[in-house]
Amino acid sequence: MSTYEKPNIVLIDHFQSSKYGLPQETSMNFREKIEGHDMKELTEKYGSPLFVFSEKKIREKYDDTTSKIRDVYPDVQFAWSYKTNYLKSICSIFHDMGSWAEVVSDFEYQKARNLGIKGENIIYNGPYKPIASLRVAVKEQALIHIDHLQEIIDLESVAKELGMTPQVAIRLNMNTGTYPQWSRFGFNLESGQAEQAIRRIMNKKLFKLRGLHTHIGTFMLEPKAYEAAAVKLTTFMLEIEAQYKIEIEYLDLGGGFPSKSDLKGVYQPPEIVVKDTTEYARLIGPAILNNIGTRKPPKLIFESGRHFIDEAGYLLTTVVSSKIMPDTRRSYILDAGVNFLYTSTWYNFTLEVNQQLKGIPEPAILNGPLCMNIDIIEEDLKIPHLKTGTQMVLSPVGAYNVTQWMQFIRYRPAVVLLTKDKKVEIIRNMEDLSSVEKDEVLYGGETGIS
Ligand SMILES: *Cc1c(COP(=O)(O)O)cnc(C)c1O
């Protein structure tokens, strides 16, 4: 005979009045379209979930930022950070607007070359550059940004072997008054390590020192950090030029400008904490120009990633079901989870739904479709009840998600671009079994071990 336990009845206290009175009805942000395109039609055609990028937004943000920086400095160049989003169509929009490529691996380097970018317009960064890829970069006269001493040694041997002169900059790390200091990459300025690296490069005379580079961090909310970095780079440049009687062609301030996203743990919303580009520009320009006297201003390079693309990306997802958890929260299951939203670890997204929903807010958690306890998109929501089938759009998601996404449990979704002439173009197909198994080999032949 079976035995049963008595059910446990729990009081759901969020419908009770508190000292503030009864809970008030709230509504969710409502949205049916993105730039005039109906979200339901998009997912009917391309599947749910679906990444959607707006070419208009990319171009507007790029024009806005570059013009604000050009207002304060005469010679500016941007290099698109491939790792932020290296879909071909996205990269080619940035190249079309005049961006060079900034890459951190041999594979990204090759992607840039395949898009027609010449070596001389590729900045090759990163802490691991295999010898074979250094050879290619030297031959093609790419701008190699040296990260550490071993790389100087490797590059010296490549230079001798090929009888060619590598075009280089060195990456520096320094105290810019922000915490944590990104000291893992490049040569430290304050300790004298950077000076030693320069001494070796100048004494060996095997490289052409073209620039000085730093990338102080990502999502940098404090414009003063760039001012500090610009002053330090400029001062160091002038010292090197005086000592070795050379002219350095460019200073590279890296990326790190924030997007309007909501970093977890930051108390105020992004509309308040994320300052406009003019705030950065008006500190960076003078930090260099006021320090160089009559010298010609060096070219100023930026490698912005997140700032340009984050707000141009949306993820359309569908509520596939829901259930009540023992702690009385309602768990909604979405068809997209942390497999496609790596950045959900650090950022809260803006949520909008395609139904006019009004009701008493209930504690809710948004889960993805994975068979994993960690598959949580948002865990501390108070929202009216969402019906199964409701479509939800999460934003901004344009930076880092379509490079760091994983093929885990589910196929990665399609990516579409809403073009500037109002068309919808597919820029990455949804995966299928053949794309997932393409590189697998079945041990034992076509039918396996028999
Ligand atoms: C990742 C990276 C960037 C882009 O950083 P964002 O914070 O996305 O602007 C630029 N330069 C280097 C060296 C990087 O590693």
The ligand as a MOL file (V3000), in Angstrom:
LIG
                    3D

  0  0  0     0  0            999 V3000
M  V30 BEGIN CTAB
M  V30 COUNTS 15 15 0 0 0
M  V30 BEGIN ATOM
M  V30 1 C 37.8000 43.6710 -25.6660 0
M  V30 2 C 38.7480 44.7220 -26.0840 0
M  V30 3 C 38.2880 45.9380 -26.6200 0
M  V30 4 C 36.8130 46.3030 -26.6610 0
M  V30 5 O 36.3710 46.5620 -25.3770 0
M  V30 6 P 34.9180 47.2270 -25.0800 0
M  V30 7 O 34.8730 47.3410 -23.6040 0
M  V30 8 O 33.8820 46.3000 -25.6290 0
M  V30 9 O 34.8930 48.5500 -25.7610 0
M  V30 10 C 39.2330 46.8410 -27.0690 0
M  V30 11 N 40.5620 46.5830 -26.9940 0
M  V30 12 C 41.0360 45.4290 -26.4760 0
M  V30 13 C 42.4820 45.2020 -26.4180 0
M  V30 14 C 40.1530 44.4780 -26.0070 0
M  V30 15 O 40.6280 43.3390 -25.4650 0
M  V30 END ATOM
M  V30 BEGIN BOND
M  V30 1 1 1 2
M  V30 2 1 2 3
M  V30 3 2 2 14
M  V30 4 1 3 4
M  V30 5 2 3 10
M  V30 6 1 4 5
M  V30 7 1 5 6
M  V30 8 2 6 7
M  V30 9 1 6 8
M  V30 10 1 6 9
M  V30 11 1 10 11
M  V30 12 2 11 12
M  V30 13 1 12 13
M  V30 14 1 12 14
M  V30 15 1 14 15
M  V30 END BOND
M  V30 END CTAB
M  END
